[in-house]
Amino acid sequence: MANGSEADPAHRAVDSARLGGLNRERVRAAALDLVDREGLPALSMRRLGTELGVEAMALYRYAVSKEALLDGVVESLYRELEERLLTAPGPATTPGMPVWRAELHRIARATYDTCHAHPHAVPLLATRVPAIPPAWPPAAVLRDHERVLRLLREAGLDDVRSAAAFQAFTAWILGYVSVQLRPTVDDPDEPDPALRLGLHRLSAQEMPTLRETATALAKRGGPDGLAVGLDALLDRFTRG
């Protein structure tokens, strides 16, 4: 029988993880931190194990594959969204704005803030959440869906229109954030706006409209732009 020094790598990794206080939350937090610092391509079981000071084998107790690890990062983002909703004040509302609409604005803003806090992880929200069957975890994702759908039902929408509005709501927020985070500057140190945006690389004959509009396109709409688009979307679904 093998003694402790001859134990197989899997057992050594598990022992190391136990001694280091490894748990699911710590693994997910470390994965998100790695993505924040170095981007999604840097995330692997081996690299994450190195970050945590354990063998990669130890991580399989908490994420059975890299796919599961990515889903865990998504859940971490939605848990952070929930925490923001517990502490963040609601947006300024106009007189007569119904509660359901104000709450949808609050959710949209909290989602916007979460995405801007973790820009490298935003692609996961657009690519992994739709692939998760609706009856499966992550639980935080399901709670978000339930929260938004309940508000749309309070707005008077039936099942079919609630589903359509929910999809449009999600697509608008993630699409808007993705555009906001996309680099638009060709040379950040160039003082001339046209050169800074690289407009000299565009043909004035073939793309005159793009050249004329590029400066305006490069401006970030921020939370105000998010709110304006959200109101237009909600008006589309709630007006008879």
QUISULKA-V270173 format. One line per field, one symbol per residue. ss: DSSP state (h for helix, s for strand, l for the rest). phi: phi as a letter, one per 30 degrees, with the letter a starting at -180 (. if undefined). psi: psi as a letter, one per 20 degrees, with the letter a starting at -180 (. if undefined). A space follows every 10 residues. Layout:
ss=???
phi=???
psi=???
//
This chain:
ss=lllhhhllhh hhhhhhhhhl lllhhhhhhh hhhhhhhhlh hhllhhhhhh hhlllhhhhh hllllhhhhh hhhhhhhhhh hhhhhhhlll llllllllhh hhhhhhhhhh hhhhhhhlhh hhhhhhhlhh hlllllllhh hhhhhhhhhh hhhhllllhh hhhhhhhhhh hhhhhhhhhh hlllllllll llhhhhllhh hllllllhhh hhhhhhhhll lhhhhhhhhh hhhhhhhhll
phi=.ddddcdded dddddddddd idaddddddd dddddedbjd eddbdddddd dcibdeeddd dcadadeddd dddedddddd edddddcddd ddcdeidded dddddddddd dedddddbdd ceedddccdd ddedccdddd dddddddddd dddddjdded dddddddded dddddddddd dddbcdbdcd ddeddddidd dcddddbddd ddcedddddc dieddddddd ddddddccde
psi=ppahijqrhg hhgggggghj kprgghghgh ghgggghirh hiorhghhgg hikrqhhhii hioirhghgh hhgghhghhh gghhhhhpqr rpqqpipqgh ghhhhggghh gghgghhmhh ighhhhhhgh ipqijqrphh ghhggggghg hhhhijqagg hggghgghgg hgghgggggh ippipgnhip hpgghhikhi ipphghlhgg ghigghhipp hahghggghg ghghhhhip.
//
